[in-house]
Amino acid sequence: MYKTLKPLIFSLSPETAHRLTLFALKHVPVVLLPRPQSNSPRLKVTLWGRSFPNPVGLAAGFDKNAESLNGLFRLGFGFIEAGTVTLKPQSGNPRPRVFRCPEHNAVINRMGFPNCGVVTFQDNLRKFLEKKPRPNGVLGLNIGMNKDQTEPSKDYVALVRLLAPMADYLTINISSPNTPGLRNLQEKEPLRELLSAVLAERKASCGDFQPPLLVKLAPDLTDTQIDDIASVLLDLKIDGVILSNTTLSRPENLPVAFREEKGGLSGAPLTDLSTSIIRRFYSATKGEIPIIGVGGIGSAKDAYTKIRAGASLIQIYSNLIFHGPSLPSMINTGLIDLLQQDGFSHISEAVGADHRTNTTKNDPGDTQENDGTAKLA
Ligand SMILES: Cc1cc2nc3c(=O)[nH]c(=O)nc-3n(C[C@H](O)[C@H](O)[C@H](O)COP(=O)(O)O)c2cc1C
């Protein structure tokens, strides 16, 4: 079905195609959407006291305003991360700001967090949460700061206050390359300050029912930066990390016109870089902080590589554009075969398996010094 529609979808600009997809997922009655495959107990993940029916999630940025959640869950995702939402609405960067490169299954975006703001986001969430039965899956909310905010923690703290009570988990996004200064929050002291403020607010606004707090990081980090971040996150008992956001690096083999677009690169060219960051972070934390692996996943094998490198869950975005909405189901089916091949009876046994057997069979990143760009040079 997607093969037939793909030429039509690709004749539209990426953003128009995206808006149409969200519109369809919002308005087409869910019974008309393809029925996802049933979830295998071998893929069920229990983490942070949450039950993920399968490990395949939708990454942040796809449903920025939490407007199409029911339709998206219907595609078979085990979890969905809505956002990035900011406190005030903002229009983002001028268009065009999303670029596809189908020959390389790659995307560059410089959207700059366009979204309707937290008030509309909350309205949409309420509608989703009030409708019973709720789809079987976990809902993460991803928050970021407005472009004109000079004191980031003010935005993050306010967003935690407003959204923590509605979230199954919360993600602090400090890694989009399209908001000036945002990635500086990954530096040791600014990070400690920001996360301490956010943790205090989570406690104040949620009492005993605090959602897990995750931090989403860039793939363009040096080993020293990873070690610094790992020590802060362990110190503050942060619940999880998402590795990774888009990269500023550009592999030489991408077409020049595409490569020169400003913004974050995602899809296939990001696959190995994000896996090596996952591997490195898992080593630095001795597997103590659960990782959601994301970056270029377009097959069960890609997902499994990240799981063996240390990811407990995975997310997809760019490859949905190239492979279509059956991708989550395809990954789940393929994962069962890959577990079988390695003699694992449950997915939890595969998480970080490369570190235990010392077989870096899919990626040698664990043992190499990483300067944040080398893997793509
Ligand atoms: C068009 C587009 C918009 C995105 N917007 C966001 C966003 O708002 N917040 C965020 O945390 N990540 C955002 N991302 C990054 C993705 O969530 C993901 O981390 C990244 O694309 C790598 O995964 P992929 O290679 O499967 O796309 C965006 C990615 C794309 C392609």
The ligand as an SDF file (V2000), in Angstrom:
LIG
                    3D

 31 33  0  0  0  0  0  0  0  0999 V2000
   11.7580   16.6070   10.8650 C   0  0  0  0  0  0  0  0  0  0  0  0
   12.3140   16.2330   12.2110 C   0  0  0  0  0  0  0  0  0  0  0  0
   11.9060   16.9160   13.3530 C   0  0  0  0  0  0  0  0  0  0  0  0
   12.4150   16.5770   14.5960 C   0  0  0  0  0  0  0  0  0  0  0  0
   11.9810   17.2470   15.7070 N   0  0  0  0  0  0  0  0  0  0  0  0
   12.4200   16.8680   16.9370 C   0  0  0  0  0  0  0  0  0  0  0  0
   11.9270   17.5000   18.1020 C   0  0  0  0  0  0  0  0  0  0  0  0
   11.0640   18.3770   18.0530 O   0  0  0  0  0  0  0  0  0  0  0  0
   12.4280   17.0950   19.2920 N   0  0  0  0  0  0  0  0  0  0  0  0
   13.3720   16.0970   19.4120 C   0  0  0  0  0  0  0  0  0  0  0  0
   13.7680   15.7710   20.5350 O   0  0  0  0  0  0  0  0  0  0  0  0
   13.8410   15.4840   18.3130 N   0  0  0  0  0  0  0  0  0  0  0  0
   13.3950   15.8340   17.0920 C   0  0  0  0  0  0  0  0  0  0  0  0
   13.8610   15.1900   15.9810 N   0  0  0  0  0  0  0  0  0  0  0  0
   14.9150   14.1520   16.1420 C   0  0  0  0  0  0  0  0  0  0  0  0
   14.3170   12.7420   16.2150 C   0  0  0  0  0  0  0  0  0  0  0  0
   13.4840   12.5900   17.3310 O   0  0  0  0  0  0  0  0  0  0  0  0
   15.4390   11.6830   16.2740 C   0  0  0  0  0  0  0  0  0  0  0  0
   16.1550   11.8520   17.4760 O   0  0  0  0  0  0  0  0  0  0  0  0
   16.4160   11.8040   15.1080 C   0  0  0  0  0  0  0  0  0  0  0  0
   15.7470   12.1490   13.9220 O   0  0  0  0  0  0  0  0  0  0  0  0
   17.1800   10.4930   14.8750 C   0  0  0  0  0  0  0  0  0  0  0  0
   16.2980    9.4440   14.5670 O   0  0  0  0  0  0  0  0  0  0  0  0
   15.9770    8.9710   13.0600 P   0  0  0  0  0  0  0  0  0  0  0  0
   17.2940    8.8160   12.3690 O   0  0  0  0  0  0  0  0  0  0  0  0
   15.2100    7.6880   13.2210 O   0  0  0  0  0  0  0  0  0  0  0  0
   15.1580   10.0460   12.4580 O   0  0  0  0  0  0  0  0  0  0  0  0
   13.3720   15.5240   14.7120 C   0  0  0  0  0  0  0  0  0  0  0  0
   13.7700   14.8220   13.5700 C   0  0  0  0  0  0  0  0  0  0  0  0
   13.2520   15.1650   12.3310 C   0  0  0  0  0  0  0  0  0  0  0  0
   13.7030   14.3800   11.1090 C   0  0  0  0  0  0  0  0  0  0  0  0
  1  2  1  0
  2  3  1  0
  2 30  2  0
  3  4  2  0
  4  5  1  0
  4 28  1  0
  5  6  2  0
  6  7  1  0
  6 13  1  0
  7  8  2  0
  7  9  1  0
  9 10  1  0
 10 11  2  0
 10 12  1  0
 12 13  2  0
 13 14  1  0
 14 15  1  0
 14 28  1  0
 15 16  1  0
 16 17  1  0
 16 18  1  0
 18 19  1  0
 18 20  1  0
 20 21  1  0
 20 22  1  0
 22 23  1  0
 23 24  1  0
 24 25  2  0
 24 26  1  0
 24 27  1  0
 28 29  2  0
 29 30  1  0
 30 31  1  0
M  END
$$$$
